[in-house]
């Protein structure tokens, strides 16, 4: 492909002795994969900077490089070697990450324009909402691809996910595969980091969804403060045609303040709202859920509710808690705007199950076992508060914390489990390069500040066996932290470990 075609729509300056009228073999930002004839894009990352590898990639006889104008001026203004290389084209841009997104779209022939695109952002609920939407749209007859936290799904192909929103070159490669496979729609989880690093730049989504917002992902390598985090989330609504937003979230108005799209609101009616006239409720939101009712049946719990507004239906989802209602409302609206019938929407939501998101595992009729990805204080608190509403005989929380992470997170998770669970089982999560016992000691400090009862069992498999073996009638047992993950990371290596497999083996060996 001609370099000039790859740069189409991008503001740049051409430096050096080369030209934009040259053929490019491939585009990469990885200096380890670069080959002769490639275009190399210098990306400044958390641990390394592609500009530092220019000498290496030039020796590989790349045809062109994309550099950031400020970094290039600072590092190479006194070095004329690059500029005098008549075989090398140097493209200067303001932001190489933004440039990479535009180049990626050109490289893969703008696949997003061949698909209907649905993007979801928010602190919690992105993954569950994405799978709900996928289920609803497939029930309506669409072929649906998914790009998210758990995996990438293209027809029958499934790929592991390394970031919630992939880097732009990989994102557009997936989109091209979907378009070539004849997919109709793609559902994409769009993270705040994805927006901050311009991974979706240049894409105008057909539908954008905002689930909720709370302080998260703030610190080294993420966001400098909550204001930046919120601003990055809000970028979606300057990048989509229709915005579906959670009217009840306290930050909703700030998220959509600078929006350029049509805004459609959804909400949940509380008891006080039922005293208002229907027209008043529908003025505040286009879609409302009311008459919420929790249910518990054998080894399953969920919630029932009624939807009114632009769609009228009764819904039953086997996902516990109020947060599941908000996720379902976003899925209902998406299905409605893409032409899915109310009957198909209802059926899809009744049967939806999401791996590692309040995922119920059949063990016994005596107690309920769930696996959930809650791996920080915010998500663990939300999960346990939701489960308490079902009034279990005991709420048992098995969890650990990741190694090489903030120690404060461990104290907070320990405190929350101690306050909200009746019994906590402290175990290992992904200890990484830390000693598991040291992590457990930190968690214990948090629990000991409460009156909560707990036990420590370092080996996670043994901890799960203890939880099931000591389960009582009416208990809800939640295995928190691992969710969809099927491995445990120890000392730089990933070892196979899927909690579902552990439970299956325990059920074969024991009668619960």
Residue pairs with C-beta under 8 A, 6 or more apart in sequence:
1 23
1 24
1 106
1 107
2 20
2 21
2 22
2 23
2 24
3 19
3 20
3 21
3 22
3 23
3 24
3 39
3 63
3 64
3 89
3 91
4 20
4 21
5 106
6 24
6 27
6 39
6 103
6 106
6 107
7 20
7 91
7 102
7 103
7 106
8 102
8 106
9 102
9 106
9 202
10 93
10 99
10 102
10 103
11 93
11 94
12 66
12 91
12 92
12 93
12 99
13 69
13 91
13 92
14 20
14 89
14 90
14 91
14 92
15 83
15 90
15 91
15 92
16 82
16 83
16 84
16 85
16 86
16 88
16 89
16 90
17 83
17 84
17 85
17 86
17 87
17 88
18 63
18 64
18 85
18 86
18 87
18 88
18 89
18 90
19 89
20 89
20 91
22 63
22 64
22 89
23 37
23 63
24 37
24 38
24 39
24 63
24 64
25 35
25 36
25 37
25 38
25 63
26 35
26 37
26 38
26 39
27 38
27 39
27 41
27 103
27 104
27 107
27 169
28 34
28 38
28 39
28 40
28 41
28 169
29 40
29 41
29 42
29 43
29 50
29 100
29 167
29 169
31 40
31 50
31 53
31 56
31 57
34 40
34 56
34 57
34 60
34 62
35 60
35 62
36 60
36 61
36 62
36 63
37 61
37 62
37 63
38 57
38 60
38 62
38 63
39 62
39 63
39 64
39 65
39 66
39 103
40 50
40 57
40 62
40 64
40 65
40 66
41 50
41 65
41 66
41 96
41 99
41 100
41 103
42 49
42 50
42 51
42 53
42 54
42 65
42 66
42 67
42 68
42 71
42 96
43 49
43 50
43 96
43 97
43 100
44 50
44 51
44 68
44 71
44 96
46 221
49 71
50 96
51 67
51 68
51 71
51 72
51 75
54 65
54 67
54 82
57 65
58 65
58 82
58 85
58 88
61 87
62 88
63 87
63 88
63 89
64 88
64 89
64 90
64 91
65 88
65 89
65 90
65 91
66 91
66 93
66 96
66 99
66 100
66 103
67 90
67 91
67 92
67 93
67 96
68 92
68 93
68 94
68 95
68 96
69 92
69 93
69 94
72 90
72 92
76 82
76 83
82 88
82 90
83 90
91 99
93 99
95 198
97 168
97 197
97 198
97 199
97 201
98 198
98 201
100 167
100 168
100 169
100 198
101 168
101 198
101 199
101 200
101 201
101 202
102 201
102 202
104 168
104 169
104 171
104 172
104 173
105 112
105 168
105 172
105 202
105 203
107 169
107 172
108 172
108 173
108 175
108 176
109 176
111 172
111 175
111 176
111 178
111 179
112 172
112 175
112 186
112 203
112 204
114 179
115 145
115 175
115 178
115 179
115 183
115 184
115 185
115 186
116 184
116 185
116 186
116 206
116 207
116 338
117 185
117 186
117 188
117 203
117 205
117 206
117 207
118 133
118 185
118 186
118 187
118 188
118 205
118 206
118 207
118 208
118 209
118 334
119 188
119 189
119 190
119 200
119 205
119 207
119 208
119 209
119 236
119 239
119 240
120 126
120 129
120 130
120 133
120 187
120 188
120 189
120 190
120 208
120 209
120 211
120 330
121 189
121 190
121 191
121 192
121 195
121 208
121 209
121 210
121 211
121 233
121 236
122 129
122 209
122 210
122 211
122 212
122 213
122 233
122 246
123 211
123 212
123 213
123 214
123 216
123 378
124 211
124 212
124 214
124 323
124 378
124 379
124 382
125 211
125 212
125 323
125 326
125 327
126 148
126 149
126 164
126 189
126 190
126 191
126 211
127 148
127 149
127 150
127 189
127 354
127 357
127 373
128 319
128 324
128 327
128 354
128 357
128 358
129 209
129 211
129 327
129 330
129 331
130 146
130 148
130 187
130 188
130 189
131 146
131 352
131 354
131 357
132 327
132 328
132 330
132 331
132 348
132 349
132 352
132 354
133 144
133 187
133 330
133 331
133 334
133 335
134 144
134 146
134 153
134 187
135 331
135 348
135 349
135 351
135 352
136 331
136 332
136 334
136 335
136 340
136 344
136 345
136 348
136 349
137 144
137 184
137 185
137 187
137 334
137 335
137 338
137 340
138 144
138 348
139 340
139 344
139 345
139 347
139 348
140 335
140 338
140 339
140 340
140 341
140 344
140 345
140 348
142 184
142 185
142 338
143 155
143 181
143 182
143 183
143 184
143 185
144 183
144 184
144 185
144 186
144 187
145 152
145 153
145 154
145 155
145 174
145 178
145 181
145 183
145 185
145 186
145 187
146 152
146 153
146 186
146 187
146 188
147 161
147 165
147 166
147 171
147 174
147 186
147 187
147 188
147 189
148 161
148 164
148 187
148 188
148 189
149 161
149 164
149 189
149 484
150 161
150 355
150 356
150 484
151 158
151 159
151 160
151 161
151 484
152 158
152 159
152 160
152 161
152 166
152 174
154 174
154 177
154 178
154 181
154 183
155 178
155 181
155 183
157 177
159 174
163 191
163 193
163 194
164 189
164 190
164 191
164 193
164 194
165 171
165 188
165 189
165 190
165 191
165 193
165 194
165 199
165 200
166 174
166 199
167 197
167 199
168 198
168 199
168 200
168 201
171 188
171 199
171 200
175 186
178 186
185 338
188 200
188 205
190 200
190 236
192 217
192 223
192 229
192 232
192 233
193 217
193 222
193 232
194 200
195 232
195 233
195 235
195 236
196 223
196 228
196 232
200 239
203 239
204 239
204 240
204 241
205 236
205 239
205 240
205 241
206 240
206 241
206 242
207 240
207 241
207 242
207 243
207 244
207 334
207 337
207 338
208 236
208 237
208 239
208 240
208 242
208 243
208 244
208 261
209 243
209 244
209 245
209 330
209 334
210 233
210 236
210 237
210 243
210 244
210 245
210 246
210 249
210 252
210 255
210 256
211 246
211 249
211 326
211 327
211 330
212 246
212 249
212 323
212 326
213 230
213 233
213 249
213 250
213 251
213 255
214 378
215 226
215 229
215 378
216 229
216 376
216 378
217 223
217 229
218 224
218 225
218 226
218 229
219 406
222 229
223 229
223 232
230 251
230 254
230 255
233 255
234 254
234 255
234 256
234 257
234 258
234 259
236 243
237 243
237 245
237 255
237 256
237 258
237 259
237 260
237 261
237 263
238 258
238 259
238 260
238 261
240 261
241 261
241 262
242 261
242 262
242 264
242 337
243 256
243 259
243 261
243 262
243 263
243 264
244 264
244 265
244 266
244 330
244 333
244 334
245 252
245 255
245 256
245 263
245 264
245 265
245 266
246 252
246 265
246 266
246 267
246 326
246 329
246 330
247 265
247 266
247 267
247 284
247 285
248 267
248 268
248 326
249 255
252 265
256 263
264 286
264 287
264 333
264 337
265 284
265 285
265 286
265 287
266 285
266 286
266 287
266 288
266 289
266 326
266 329
266 330
266 332
266 333
267 281
267 284
267 285
267 287
267 288
267 289
267 329
268 288
268 289
268 290
268 292
268 305
268 322
268 325
268 326
268 329
269 281
269 288
269 289
269 290
273 281
273 290
274 290
278 308
281 288
281 308
282 288
282 308
282 309
285 309
286 309
286 310
286 333
287 307
287 308
287 309
287 310
287 311
287 329
287 332
287 333
288 307
288 308
288 309
289 305
289 306
289 307
289 315
289 325
289 328
289 329
290 305
290 306
290 308
291 304
291 305
291 306
292 303
292 304
292 305
292 322
292 325
293 303
293 304
293 305
294 301
294 302
294 303
294 320
294 389
294 390
295 301
295 302
295 303
295 304
295 316
296 368
296 390
298 365
299 360
299 362
299 363
299 364
299 365
299 368
299 369
300 318
300 360
300 368
301 318
301 320
301 360
301 368
301 390
301 476
302 316
302 317
302 318
302 319
302 320
302 324
303 316
303 317
303 319
303 320
303 321
303 322
303 324
303 325
304 314
304 315
304 316
305 314
305 315
305 325
306 313
306 314
306 315
307 313
307 314
307 315
307 329
307 332
310 333
310 336
311 332
311 333
311 336
311 342
311 345
312 342
313 332
313 342
313 345
313 346
314 346
315 328
315 332
315 346
315 349
315 350
316 349
316 350
317 324
317 325
317 328
317 349
317 350
317 352
318 350
318 352
318 353
318 360
319 327
319 328
319 352
319 354
319 357
319 358
320 358
320 370
320 386
320 387
320 389
320 390
321 358
321 382
321 383
321 385
321 386
321 387
321 389
322 386
323 382
323 386
324 358
328 349
331 345
331 348
331 349
332 345
332 349
335 344
335 345
335 348
336 345
353 359
353 360
355 483
355 484
356 371
356 372
356 373
356 482
356 483
356 484
356 485
357 372
357 373
357 483
357 484
358 370
358 372
358 383
358 386
359 370
359 371
359 372
359 483
360 368
360 369
360 370
361 369
361 370
361 371
361 500
361 503
363 369
363 468
363 471
363 503
363 507
363 512
364 471
364 512
366 471
366 472
366 473
366 474
366 475
366 512
367 393
367 471
367 472
367 473
367 474
367 475
367 476
367 477
367 512
368 392
368 475
368 476
368 477
369 468
369 471
369 477
369 478
369 479
369 503
370 387
370 476
370 477
370 478
370 479
371 478
371 479
371 482
371 483
371 499
371 500
372 379
372 383
372 478
372 479
372 480
372 483
373 379
373 480
373 481
373 482
373 483
373 484
373 485
374 380
374 382
374 383
374 399
374 478
374 480
374 481
374 483
375 401
375 402
375 429
375 480
375 481
375 482
375 483
376 409
376 412
376 413
377 409
377 412
377 413
377 415
377 416
380 397
380 399
380 413
380 416
380 417
380 480
381 416
381 420
383 478
383 480
384 395
384 397
384 416
384 417
384 420
384 421
384 478
385 420
387 395
387 476
387 478
388 395
388 420
390 476
392 422
392 474
392 475
392 476
393 472
393 473
393 474
393 475
394 422
394 423
394 472
394 474
394 475
394 476
395 420
395 421
395 422
395 423
395 475
395 476
395 478
396 421
396 422
396 423
396 424
396 425
396 467
396 471
396 475
396 476
396 477
396 478
397 417
397 420
397 421
397 423
397 424
397 425
397 478
397 480
398 424
398 425
398 427
398 463
398 464
398 467
398 477
398 478
398 479
398 480
399 413
399 417
399 424
399 425
399 426
399 427
399 429
399 443
399 479
399 480
399 481
400 426
400 427
400 428
400 429
400 431
400 436
400 439
400 440
400 443
400 460
400 481
401 409
401 410
401 413
401 429
401 439
401 442
401 443
401 481
402 429
402 430
402 431
402 432
402 481
403 429
403 430
403 431
403 432
403 433
403 434
403 436
403 439
403 489
404 432
404 433
404 434
407 442
410 439
410 442
410 443
410 445
410 446
411 442
411 443
411 445
411 446
412 446
413 443
413 446
414 424
414 426
414 442
414 443
414 444
414 445
414 446
414 447
414 448
414 449
415 446
415 447
415 449
415 450
416 446
417 424
417 446
417 447
417 452
417 454
418 424
418 446
418 447
418 448
418 449
418 450
418 451
418 452
418 454
419 450
419 452
421 452
422 452
422 453
423 452
423 453
423 454
423 455
424 447
424 452
424 453
424 454
424 455
425 454
425 455
425 456
425 457
425 463
425 466
425 467
426 440
426 443
426 444
426 447
426 454
426 455
426 456
426 457
427 440
427 456
427 457
427 458
427 459
427 460
427 463
428 436
428 439
428 440
428 458
428 459
428 460
428 463
428 488
429 439
429 460
429 481
429 482
429 488
430 485
430 488
430 489
430 490
431 439
431 488
431 489
431 490
432 489
432 490
432 491
432 492
433 491
433 492
436 458
437 458
440 456
440 458
444 454
444 456
447 454
455 466
457 463
457 466
460 482
460 488
460 497
460 499
460 502
461 497
461 502
464 479
464 499
464 502
464 503
464 506
465 502
465 506
467 477
467 479
468 477
468 503
468 506
468 510
468 512
469 510
469 512
471 477
471 512
479 499
482 488
482 497
482 499
486 496
486 497
486 498
487 494
487 495
487 496
487 497
488 494
488 495
488 497
489 495
